Amino acid sequence: MKKWMYLIFPGIGLGLFLILYFAEVKKMDEKERAHAAEVAKEKKADDDRKAKLQQEANESAAKKAQERADELAKKEADKAAKWKAEGDKIQEDTNKANAEAAASTKKIADLESQLNALHNQRDQANREYLDLIKSVELTKVERRTAELEIQRMTKMIADKAAESAMTKMPPPPAVVPAR
């Protein structure tokens, strides 16, 4: 019988263990199912909340996208208006500068013609001045030549007179020795 004890006590222990084990497994399965149901319920609530948040986020994103599109359209319109205003201002400045350039070109042409006329007058005055200086110098040369001619003639006359018998003193009378 002693041999059977080795078999009976462990068998009884195994039986008790199995009973307790299967009871605990059942409790654990029920707890797990309850926990799974609770998790599924929480997950469904979480999914509903996420879907609601996603929908709100989509609506907010759509609203922000629309606002950005409106703001971008407004910026583009402002930019186009500013571009057009700058272009008009530049065109106006260009037209004004072209008109001033045309007026300046006409004024330059008038001043150049006046300058040419003044150059011609100056050249004419210089020619007249040079002609007058030339005539004065020629007159001085003629006067000097005339003076030289007068001096030459005077010298010739003086020489002829000096050689002439009339201008010589008569010889002194001969002194007769007293006898």
C-alpha positions in Angstrom: 0.0 0.0 0.0 2.8 2.3 0.5 3.4 2.2 -3.1 -0.1 3.3 -3.8 0.4 6.3 -1.7 2.8 7.7 -4.0 0.1 7.6 -6.6 -3.0 8.6 -4.6 -1.8 11.7 -2.8 -0.3 13.3 -6.0 -3.5 12.3 -7.9 -5.7 13.9 -5.2 -3.4 17.0 -5.3 -3.6 17.0 -9.1 -7.4 16.8 -8.9 -7.7 19.6 -6.4 -5.3 21.6 -8.5 -7.3 21.0 -11.7 -10.5 22.0 -10.0 -9.1 25.2 -8.6 -7.2 25.8 -11.9 -10.3 25.5 -14.1 -12.3 27.6 -11.6 -9.7 30.3 -11.8 -9.4 30.0 -15.6 -13.2 30.5 -15.8 -13.0 33.6 -13.5 -10.1 34.9 -15.6 -12.1 34.3 -18.8 -15.0 36.2 -17.4 -12.8 39.0 -16.2 -11.1 39.0 -19.6 -14.4 39.1 -21.4 -15.6 41.9 -19.1 -12.3 43.7 -19.5 -12.5 43.2 -23.3 -16.1 44.5 -23.4 -15.0 47.5 -21.3 -12.0 48.0 -23.5 -14.3 47.7 -26.6 -16.7 50.1 -25.0 -13.9 52.6 -24.2 -12.4 52.0 -27.7 -15.8 52.8 -29.3 -16.2 55.9 -27.1 -12.6 56.9 -28.0 -13.2 56.2 -31.7 -16.4 58.3 -31.5 -14.5 61.1 -29.8 -11.7 60.8 -32.3 -14.2 60.8 -35.2 -15.8 63.9 -33.7 -12.4 65.6 -33.2 -11.4 64.6 -36.7 -14.6 66.0 -38.1 -14.0 69.2 -36.1 -10.4 69.3 -37.3 -11.5 68.8 -40.9 -14.0 71.6 -40.6 -11.4 73.8 -38.9 -8.9 73.0 -41.6 -11.4 73.6 -44.3 -12.3 76.9 -42.7 -8.6 77.9 -42.3 -7.9 76.8 -45.9 -10.8 79.0 -47.1 -9.5 81.9 -45.0 -6.0 81.4 -46.4 -7.4 81.2 -49.9 -9.4 84.4 -49.3 -6.3 86.1 -47.7 -4.1 84.9 -50.6 -6.7 86.2 -53.1 -6.8 89.6 -51.2 -3.0 89.7 -51.2 -2.9 88.9 -54.9 -5.5 91.6 -55.6 -3.6 94.1 -53.5 -0.3 93.2 -55.1 -1.9 93.5 -58.6 -3.4 96.9 -57.6 -0.1 98.1 -56.2 1.7 96.8 -59.3 -0.7 98.6 -61.6 -0.4 101.8 -59.5 3.4 101.6 -59.7 3.2 100.9 -63.4 1.0 104.0 -63.9 3.3 106.1 -61.8 6.3 104.9 -63.7 4.5 105.6 -67.0 3.5 109.0 -65.9 7.1 109.8 -64.8 8.4 108.4 -68.1 6.0 110.6 -70.1 6.9 113.6 -68.0 10.7 112.9 -68.5 10.1 112.4 -72.2 8.3 115.8 -72.4 11.1 117.4 -70.4 13.7 115.7 -72.7 11.9 117.0 -75.8 11.8 120.5 -74.3 15.4 120.3 -73.3 16.4 119.1 -76.7 14.6 122.0 -78.4 16.2 124.4 -75.9 19.6 122.9 -76.6 19.1 123.3 -80.4 18.1 126.9 -79.9 21.1 127.6 -77.6 23.4 125.8 -80.1 22.1 128.0 -82.9 22.6 131.1 -80.7 26.1 129.8 -79.8 26.9 129.3 -83.5 25.7 132.8 -84.3 27.8 134.2 -81.4 30.8 132.2 -82.7 30.3 133.7 -86.1 30.0 137.2 -84.7 33.1 136.7 -82.6 35.0 135.4 -85.6 33.8 138.4 -87.7 34.9 140.8 -84.8 38.2 139.0 -84.6 38.7 139.4 -88.3 37.8 143.1 -88.2 40.1 143.5 -85.2 43.0 141.7 -86.9 42.4 143.8 -90.1 42.4 147.0 -88.1 45.6 145.9 -86.3 47.1 145.0 -89.7 46.2 148.3 -91.2 47.6 150.1 -88.1 50.8 148.2 -88.4 51.0 148.9 -92.2 50.4 152.5 -91.4 53.2 152.5 -88.9 55.5 150.7 -91.4 54.5 153.3 -94.1 55.2 156.1 -91.6 58.6 154.7 -90.7 59.4 154.2 -94.3 58.3 157.8 -95.0 60.5 159.0 -92.2 63.4 157.0 -93.5 62.8 158.4 -96.9 62.7 161.9 -95.5 65.9 161.3 -93.6 67.5 159.9 -96.7 66.4 162.8 -98.8 67.6 165.2 -96.2 70.9 163.6 -96.0 71.2 163.6 -99.8 70.3 167.3 -99.9 72.7 168.0 -97.1 75.5 166.0 -98.9 74.8 167.8 -102.2 74.7 171.1 -100.4 78.0 170.3 -98.6 79.6 169.5 -101.9 78.2 172.5 -103.6 80.4 175.5 -104.2 77.9 177.8 -102.8 78.1 176.5 -99.4 81.8 176.6 -99.2 83.5 179.5 -97.7 85.6 181.5 -100.0 89.2 181.0 -99.6 90.8 183.5 -97.4 92.5 186.3 -99.2 96.0 185.8 -99.8 98.1 187.6 -97.4 100.7 189.7 -99.2 103.9 190.1 -97.5 104.8 193.5 -96.5 107.5 194.8 -98.4 
